[in-house]
């Protein structure tokens, strides 16, 4: 729309009103694009903050709970888990 506004403003530049309307439209559309980008970046920032808070809370719960740490240690070392491998070999 901004390009159409610039083209219309240039084509009708001989009449002052046509140029003002064309370039005004282009300026308004440019403002709208900048406004929408600002809104999008703020939304991305809020989403990132929410993810970081959730990540921190999960880390705090797992990091301070002995049961959680023990459960992860058992999984990582294979303790208490039976592994059935293909071919019947353990």
Backbone as ProteinMPNN parsed JSONL, in Angstrom:
{"seq_chain_A": "XXXXXXXXXXXXXXXXXXXXXXXXXXXXXXXXXXXXXXXXXXXXXXXXXXXXXXXXXXXXXXXXXXXXXXXXXXXXXXXXXXXXXXXXXX", "coords_chain_A": {"N_chain_A": [[0.818, -1.19, 0.0], [2.007, 1.176, 0.685], [3.791, 1.577, -1.414], [1.997, 1.904, -3.524], [0.748, 4.226, -2.668], [2.915, 6.026, -2.807], [3.418, 5.941, -5.547], [0.98, 6.928, -6.521], [1.063, 9.465, -5.363], [3.293, 10.546, -6.643], [2.449, 10.463, -9.302], [0.324, 12.236, -9.255], [1.446, 14.62, -8.482], [1.435, 17.137, -9.53], [-0.939, 18.33, -8.89], [-1.496, 19.702, -5.843], [-3.018, 18.599, -3.8], [-3.312, 15.905, -4.57], [-0.672, 14.936, -4.357], [-0.244, 15.288, -1.604], [-2.187, 13.579, -0.527], [-1.369, 11.083, -1.639], [1.348, 10.765, -0.712], [0.852, 11.041, 1.981], [-0.716, 8.799, 2.488], [1.235, 6.826, 2.02], [3.018, 7.424, 4.103], [1.399, 6.936, 6.326], [0.912, 4.175, 6.037], [3.517, 3.233, 6.347], [3.966, 3.962, 8.996], [2.08, 2.261, 10.221], [3.207, -0.261, 9.673], [5.582, -0.107, 11.165], [4.482, 0.175, 13.71], [3.121, -2.304, 13.995], [5.315, -4.057, 13.9], [6.641, -3.293, 16.245], [4.719, -4.075, 18.127], [4.742, -6.847, 17.677], [7.393, -7.504, 18.394], [7.324, -6.868, 21.111], [5.491, -8.787, 21.972], [6.92, -11.127, 21.422], [9.004, -10.777, 23.244], [7.582, -10.899, 25.703], [6.648, -13.517, 25.574], [9.077, -14.915, 25.577], [9.963, -14.214, 28.126], [8.01, -15.487, 29.704], [8.534, -18.17, 29.093], [11.134, -18.388, 30.103], [10.632, -17.994, 32.836], [9.041, -20.241, 33.425], [10.896, -22.245, 32.834], [12.857, -21.696, 34.755], [11.4, -22.186, 37.104], [10.853, -24.944, 36.879], [13.474, -25.894, 36.883], [14.22, -25.09, 39.44], [12.516, -26.627, 41.043], [13.265, -29.262, 40.356], [15.975, -29.127, 40.952], [16.053, -28.775, 43.724], [14.692, -30.831, 44.872], [15.209, -33.864, 46.396], [14.118, -36.311, 45.637], [13.496, -35.933, 42.963], [16.057, -35.535, 41.837], [17.254, -37.997, 42.45], [15.637, -39.681, 40.965], [16.264, -38.899, 38.344], [18.966, -39.549, 38.333], [18.86, -42.339, 38.566], [17.698, -43.003, 36.164], [19.596, -42.057, 34.33], [21.867, -43.572, 34.918], [20.979, -46.073, 34.525], [20.088, -47.589, 36.591], [18.009, -49.863, 38.212], [16.443, -50.319, 36.04], [15.302, -52.54, 33.599], [16.825, -53.652, 30.748], [15.8, -54.762, 27.749], [17.28, -56.043, 25.133], [17.376, -56.359, 21.537], [17.479, -59.659, 20.252], [17.83, -61.021, 22.566], [19.992, -60.514, 24.248], [21.502, -59.262, 27.129]], "CA_chain_A": [[0.0, 0.0, 0.0], [2.889, 2.336, 0.714], [4.3, 1.782, -2.769], [0.899, 2.446, -4.325], [0.582, 5.615, -2.237], [4.015, 6.818, -3.372], [3.183, 6.041, -6.998], [-0.136, 7.851, -6.736], [1.529, 10.805, -5.012], [4.19, 11.012, -7.697], [1.679, 10.675, -10.53], [-0.552, 13.393, -9.106], [2.194, 15.653, -7.764], [1.127, 18.46, -10.088], [-1.969, 18.888, -8.023], [-0.961, 19.644, -4.486], [-3.859, 17.705, -3.004], [-2.982, 14.528, -4.941], [0.617, 14.592, -3.745], [-0.418, 15.186, -0.15], [-2.938, 12.353, -0.234], [-0.537, 9.926, -1.984], [2.465, 10.625, 0.221], [0.263, 10.842, 3.31], [-1.07, 7.38, 2.567], [2.484, 6.074, 2.149], [3.544, 7.665, 5.444], [0.536, 6.242, 7.273], [1.176, 2.74, 5.924], [4.826, 2.989, 6.949], [3.745, 4.027, 10.441], [1.378, 1.043, 10.628], [4.171, -1.363, 9.65], [6.463, 0.069, 12.328], [3.671, -0.094, 14.898], [2.894, -3.748, 14.074], [6.604, -4.68, 14.253], [6.852, -3.023, 17.661], [3.791, -4.941, 18.847], [5.234, -8.214, 17.532], [8.604, -7.66, 19.203], [6.912, -6.889, 22.521], [4.874, -10.091, 22.204], [8.006, -12.103, 21.463], [9.69, -10.57, 24.522], [6.749, -11.427, 26.786], [6.653, -14.976, 25.455], [10.387, -15.365, 26.032], [9.988, -14.068, 29.583], [7.178, -16.543, 30.285], [9.253, -19.436, 28.947], [12.249, -18.363, 31.045], [10.089, -18.176, 34.184], [8.666, -21.652, 33.552], [12.144, -23.01, 32.854], [13.466, -21.473, 36.06], [10.614, -22.869, 38.124], [11.105, -26.381, 36.746], [14.837, -26.113, 37.351], [14.256, -24.941, 40.89], [11.841, -27.783, 41.643], [14.104, -30.446, 40.155], [17.256, -28.935, 41.609], [15.965, -28.786, 45.18], [13.986, -32.018, 45.332], [16.072, -35.048, 46.365], [13.468, -37.382, 44.889], [13.646, -35.638, 41.545], [17.444, -35.78, 41.453], [17.482, -39.437, 42.518], [14.956, -40.296, 39.822], [17.041, -38.65, 37.136], [20.217, -40.303, 38.42], [18.557, -43.739, 38.282], [17.454, -43.134, 34.725], [20.823, -41.818, 33.57], [22.832, -44.648, 35.142], [20.354, -47.352, 34.195], [19.803, -48.318, 37.821], [16.631, -50.243, 38.447], [15.729, -50.478, 34.777], [15.724, -53.718, 32.85], [16.962, -53.338, 29.325], [15.644, -55.922, 26.873], [17.866, -55.713, 23.857], [16.991, -57.298, 20.496], [18.325, -60.848, 20.193], [17.862, -61.663, 23.864], [21.253, -60.262, 24.944], [21.404, -58.164, 28.084]], "C_chain_A": [[0.865, 1.259, 0.0], [3.426, 2.633, -0.677], [3.223, 2.354, -3.682], [0.668, 3.907, -3.964], [1.664, 6.513, -2.795], [3.818, 7.006, -4.866], [2.049, 7.018, -7.296], [0.279, 9.282, -6.411], [2.435, 11.385, -6.075], [3.417, 11.328, -8.969], [0.818, 11.933, -10.43], [0.135, 14.541, -8.365], [1.913, 17.053, -8.296], [0.011, 19.128, -9.31], [-1.49, 18.691, -6.595], [-1.728, 18.64, -3.645], [-3.525, 16.245, -3.307], [-1.672, 14.069, -4.329], [0.512, 14.399, -2.249], [-1.139, 13.894, 0.212], [-2.079, 11.124, -0.509], [0.59, 9.705, -0.991], [1.981, 10.469, 1.662], [-0.146, 9.397, 3.527], [0.17, 6.527, 2.76], [3.067, 6.235, 3.559], [2.719, 6.921, 6.493], [0.78, 4.735, 7.236], [2.538, 2.374, 6.526], [4.725, 3.017, 8.472], [3.068, 2.754, 10.947], [2.316, -0.16, 10.65], [5.093, -1.283, 10.864], [5.717, -0.253, 13.619], [3.44, -1.597, 15.076], [4.184, -4.495, 14.43], [6.909, -4.478, 15.727], [5.966, -3.925, 18.516], [4.278, -6.394, 18.816], [6.476, -8.449, 18.389], [8.286, -7.662, 20.699], [6.289, -8.234, 22.874], [5.924, -11.191, 22.283], [8.76, -11.984, 22.788], [8.897, -11.12, 25.7], [6.715, -12.953, 26.762], [7.972, -15.546, 25.942], [10.485, -15.274, 27.553], [9.175, -15.165, 30.253], [7.869, -17.901, 30.205], [10.413, -19.49, 29.937], [11.773, -18.568, 32.479], [9.713, -19.641, 34.397], [9.899, -22.537, 33.64], [12.832, -22.882, 34.211], [12.724, -22.195, 37.168], [10.836, -24.381, 38.071], [12.505, -26.707, 37.236], [14.948, -26.015, 38.854], [13.62, -26.14, 41.569], [12.712, -29.028, 41.524], [15.409, -30.314, 40.929], [17.191, -29.026, 43.118], [15.276, -30.02, 45.722], [14.9, -33.236, 45.272], [15.452, -36.191, 45.575], [13.612, -37.17, 43.391], [15.043, -35.924, 41.058], [17.735, -37.277, 41.445], [16.824, -40.14, 41.34], [15.723, -40.093, 38.532], [18.357, -39.411, 37.147], [19.974, -41.771, 38.083], [18.337, -43.953, 36.796], [18.76, -43.006, 33.958], [21.843, -42.93, 33.749], [22.252, -46.016, 34.821], [20.016, -48.167, 35.417], [18.321, -48.614, 37.964], [15.826, -50.408, 37.178], [16.21, -51.743, 34.091], [15.731, -53.359, 31.372], [16.838, -54.63, 28.535], [16.138, -55.523, 25.499], [17.409, -56.723, 22.811], [17.975, -58.467, 20.459], [18.471, -61.52, 21.517], [19.145, -61.449, 24.644], [21.063, -59.092, 25.881], [22.761, -57.598, 28.362]], "O_chain_A": [[0.51, 2.273, -0.601], [3.512, 3.793, -1.081], [3.513, 3.203, -4.525], [0.422, 4.736, -4.841], [1.384, 7.637, -3.213], [4.025, 8.099, -5.394], [2.147, 7.834, -8.212], [-0.115, 10.213, -7.113], [2.361, 12.575, -6.38], [3.685, 12.327, -9.637], [0.61, 12.62, -11.43], [-0.525, 15.337, -7.698], [2.128, 18.042, -7.595], [0.019, 20.341, -9.101], [-1.116, 17.581, -6.213], [-1.13, 17.906, -2.857], [-3.461, 15.429, -2.388], [-1.57, 12.944, -3.839], [1.096, 13.473, -1.687], [-0.746, 13.198, 1.149], [-2.059, 10.203, 0.308], [0.773, 8.597, -0.485], [2.647, 9.823, 2.47], [0.048, 8.838, 4.607], [0.166, 5.603, 3.574], [3.558, 5.265, 4.138], [3.269, 6.347, 7.433], [0.847, 4.091, 8.283], [2.682, 1.319, 7.144], [5.329, 2.189, 9.154], [3.447, 2.227, 11.993], [2.229, -0.993, 11.552], [5.351, -2.295, 11.516], [6.271, -0.886, 14.517], [3.551, -2.109, 16.19], [4.143, -5.465, 15.186], [7.387, -5.398, 16.39], [6.422, -4.475, 19.518], [4.225, -7.087, 19.832], [6.592, -9.488, 19.039], [8.92, -8.388, 21.465], [6.531, -8.764, 23.958], [5.825, -12.087, 23.122], [9.113, -13.0, 23.388], [9.468, -11.738, 26.598], [6.751, -13.598, 27.81], [7.987, -16.556, 26.645], [11.034, -16.17, 28.194], [9.603, -15.72, 31.265], [7.797, -18.691, 31.146], [10.652, -20.532, 30.548], [12.442, -19.246, 33.259], [10.034, -20.218, 35.436], [9.938, -23.476, 34.436], [13.332, -23.87, 34.748], [13.344, -22.754, 38.072], [10.989, -25.022, 39.111], [12.697, -27.7, 37.937], [15.691, -26.774, 39.476], [14.139, -26.623, 42.575], [12.874, -29.767, 42.495], [15.893, -31.291, 41.5], [18.204, -29.334, 43.746], [15.277, -30.234, 46.935], [15.331, -33.61, 44.181], [16.162, -36.954, 44.919], [13.826, -38.122, 42.64], [15.218, -36.495, 39.982], [18.392, -37.773, 40.531], [17.384, -41.083, 40.78], [15.824, -41.008, 37.715], [18.82, -39.87, 36.103], [20.785, -42.389, 37.394], [18.747, -44.971, 36.239], [19.004, -43.774, 33.027], [22.611, -43.21, 32.829], [22.971, -47.014, 34.846], [19.683, -49.345, 35.288], [17.484, -47.719, 37.85], [14.616, -50.621, 37.25], [17.414, -51.985, 34.015], [14.758, -52.83, 30.835], [17.697, -55.505, 28.647], [15.487, -54.757, 24.789], [17.079, -57.853, 23.17], [19.179, -58.269, 20.621], [19.182, -62.521, 21.609], [19.371, -62.151, 25.63], [20.531, -58.052, 25.492], [22.888, -56.659, 29.147]]}, "name": "protein", "num_of_chains": 1, "seq": "XXXXXXXXXXXXXXXXXXXXXXXXXXXXXXXXXXXXXXXXXXXXXXXXXXXXXXXXXXXXXXXXXXXXXXXXXXXXXXXXXXXXXXXXXX"}
